[in-house]
Amino acid sequence: MASTPQDVIIEFITIGNAVKVTAVCTVTGREVSIVGDPKASKKELENLAVRKLAYVLQKDAEKNAPSGGKGILA
């Protein structure tokens, strides 16, 4: 799992019976969202969104990393 991003902006929006939590990495501009239970604590929802952001940033890094093989990289 990727390390936790250091600079993250968190936004909470209540939508009916749910809370949309958006996490944005200030370095890369990458944004992810989760939808959670409004009864859950803000800290829990924030941690989940940041963990998802770290996961997505790790996947992006793996996708953009050179394969180490020979040939043309697309």
C-alpha positions as CSV (number, residue, x, y, z in Angstrom):
1,M,0.0,0.0,0.0
2,A,1.2,3.5,-0.7
3,S,2.2,5.9,1.9
4,T,-0.4,8.4,3.1
5,P,-0.3,11.6,1.1
6,Q,0.9,14.6,3.2
7,D,-1.2,17.5,1.8
8,V,-4.8,16.5,1.3
9,I,-8.0,18.6,1.1
10,I,-11.1,16.9,2.5
11,E,-14.6,18.0,1.7
12,F,-17.8,16.6,3.4
13,I,-21.2,17.0,1.6
14,T,-24.4,15.6,3.1
15,I,-26.6,14.2,0.3
16,G,-29.9,12.8,1.7
17,N,-29.1,9.9,3.9
18,A,-25.4,9.7,3.0
19,V,-22.2,11.8,3.2
20,K,-20.0,12.2,0.2
21,V,-16.4,12.7,1.2
22,T,-13.9,14.0,-1.3
23,A,-10.1,13.8,-0.8
24,V,-7.8,15.8,-3.1
25,C,-4.0,15.5,-3.2
26,T,-2.7,19.1,-3.4
27,V,0.6,17.9,-5.0
28,T,-0.9,15.9,-7.9
29,G,-4.5,17.2,-8.1
30,R,-5.8,13.7,-8.0
31,E,-9.3,13.5,-6.5
32,V,-11.3,10.5,-5.1
33,S,-14.7,10.3,-3.4
34,I,-16.4,7.9,-1.1
35,V,-20.0,7.8,0.1
36,G,-20.5,6.9,3.7
37,D,-23.0,6.7,6.5
38,P,-23.6,10.0,8.2
39,K,-23.7,8.2,11.6
40,A,-20.0,7.4,11.1
41,S,-17.5,9.8,12.7
42,K,-15.9,12.4,10.4
43,K,-12.5,11.0,11.4
44,E,-13.5,7.5,10.2
45,L,-14.8,8.8,6.9
46,E,-11.8,11.0,6.4
47,N,-9.4,8.1,7.0
48,L,-11.2,6.0,4.5
49,A,-11.1,8.7,1.8
50,V,-7.4,9.3,2.4
51,R,-6.7,5.6,2.3
52,K,-8.5,5.4,-1.0
53,L,-6.5,8.3,-2.3
54,A,-3.3,6.7,-1.3
55,Y,-4.4,3.5,-3.1
56,V,-5.3,5.4,-6.3
57,L,-2.0,7.3,-6.2
58,Q,-0.1,4.0,-5.9
59,K,-2.0,2.5,-8.8
60,D,-1.3,5.6,-10.9
61,A,2.4,5.4,-10.1
62,E,2.5,1.7,-11.0
63,K,0.7,2.4,-14.3
64,N,3.1,5.2,-15.2
65,A,6.3,3.4,-14.1
66,P,8.6,2.1,-16.9
67,S,8.1,-1.6,-17.4
68,G,11.9,-2.2,-17.6
69,G,11.4,-4.2,-20.8
70,K,12.8,-3.5,-24.2
71,G,10.7,-1.9,-27.0
72,I,8.4,1.0,-27.4
73,L,6.6,2.4,-24.4
74,A,3.2,3.8,-25.2
